[in-house]
Amino acid sequence: MREFVLGGGCFWCLDSAYMQFKGIQDVVVGYAGGQMVNPTYNAVCDGNTGHAEVAKVIFDEKIIPAEVILDCFFTIHDPRQLNRQGNDVGTQYRSSMFYRDQHEKAEFEAAIARAAEHWGEGIVTTLEPLTKFWVGEEYHQDYWDKNPNAGYCVAIVGPKVAKARTAFTAYLR
């Protein structure tokens, strides 16, 4: 199994988009990239911890290639928006990729180059070393599955799930 830690705005969107694909063992939402130990959702939302909302995507590369995971990441969020995704504003919503080693960093750089072919100039996705991944609160895990009729899920999460589904139909469960 492999794991990527990715931040593309609200972590609920990443979680729900990835969980629909074969080869995804799990998606765990949480926080990375900041200085606070044991951050909480409320602290991260205040924007002073340095952490981003992220999703740890755990996948079987024999079933779904790493390139598909990364290309999906750049499909379901706009990597040109600095410190925001739509109405979610702040550094905690930054487009970010957290690498464990130089090989993973190179994979992420290649994904950014592929994304630039679609998005053009101005990608602001950060590449940051992963020093620690903090698991988010239980009520954030599988949020869309637990709250499909919540306003945010209907208006924001649902369309991103649909976009991923349309772009990567070969990998649907």
N, C-alpha and C positions, 0 to 999 in steps of 0.2 A: 504494500500500500504506500501511496505517496500522499503528501499533504502540501497544500498551498494556503498561505494566509494572505487574504486580499481584502482591501477596503474600497468599496464603490458606493459611498453614501450610506444609506440605511442598511444595516446588516440583515434585516428581515427580507429585503429584496434578493440579496445574494442567496440566502438560505433557501428560500422557496423556489428560486429559479433552478438551482443546482439539484435539488432533491428529486426532480422529475426525470433525471437521466440514469440510464443503466451505468453501472460501474461506480456510482457514488455510494460509498459506504455510509458516510454521515457528513453533515455540515454542523459545525459547532460555532455559534456566534459568541463574540467576545470583544476584547480590546487589545490593542498593541500600539507600540510606537511612542509611548509617553513615559513620564517619570514617576507617576504615582503608583505605589504598591497597592495591590488589591483594589483597583478602581471600581466604582459603582456606576451604574447607568446615570444616575443624577449628577455625579461628579463629572463624568465624561461630557454630559450634555451642557454643563456649565462652560465648557471650552477651555478650562485652565489646567487640565491634566497632561496635555500633549498627546493623549491617546486618540486613535481612530476607532470607529466602529468597524469591526472586521469579521470575516467568516473564515474559519479553518475548513477547507474543503478536503475531505479524505476520500481518495479515489483509487481504483484499480486501473493502472495504466494499460493493462492487457485488454480491458474492455472499453475504456474511454481515454484517448490520448491526452497527454498534458497540453498539447497545443489546442485541443478543443476546449479544455477547461479555461485556458487563458483567452482564447478568442471569444468564448461566451462572456467572460468578464467584461471585455471591451464592447460587447454587443448590448449588454443590459444596463450600462450606465454611460454617461457622457464624460469622457476623460479630459475634456477641455474646460470643464467648470472648476475653477480654483476654489477649494474649501467649501464645496456645496454640491448638492444634487437637488435640482428643483428648489422647493421651498425649505429644504433642510440645509441650513447655513451654519458654517463653523468648521474649524480645522478637524473636528471629530468626523466630518463627512468627506474628508479629502479622498481623492482617488489615490490609492496607495497599494504597493506590493511589497511584502516583507519577505526577504530572502534569507535562507539558512546558510548558504555557501555560494561560492563563485559560480558553480554550475547553474544553480537556480537563478542567480542574478542574470546570467547570460540568457537563460530561457525567458526571463521576464523582459530583458532588453529586446530580444527577438520578437516577442509578442507586441511590445510597444511599436516596433518598426512595422509589423503587419497592421496594427491598428491605425497607424498614420496613413496607410494606403486608403483607408476608409474615411477617417476623420479629418485628414489633412494636417496642416500645421497647428501648433498650439496645444498639444497634449501636455497636461500638467501632472500626470501620474507620477508620484514619487516612488523611488526605489529606496527602501530602508532596510537595514539589517534587522532581523528578528532577534530581539534580545529576550523577550518574554511574551507569551500569549496568555492573557487572563480570560478565563471562561466567564461569559456573561451570565446574568441571573437566569434562573430556570424559566421564568415566564417569557423570556425572549426566545428561548429555544423552540424551533418549529412554530413560530408565532402565527404564520399564515394558516397552517393547518388547524390551529386552535381557535383562530379568530377570522375565518374567511369573510364574514359579513361586516367586519369593522371598517369604518370609512376609509382609513388610510390603506387598508388591504385592497379594498375595491378600487379606489382611485389610483393608487401608486403601485402596489405590489402586483396586483393582477395583470396590468398591462406589461410589466417587465417579464413576468412568467410567460405570458403569451408570446412576447417577442423572442425569448429564448427557445420556446417550443417550436416556433415557426422556423427559426434559423438552424436548429440542430435536431430536426425530426428523426434522423437516423439513430440518435442515441436515446430516444424516449423509452421509458420503461413500458 
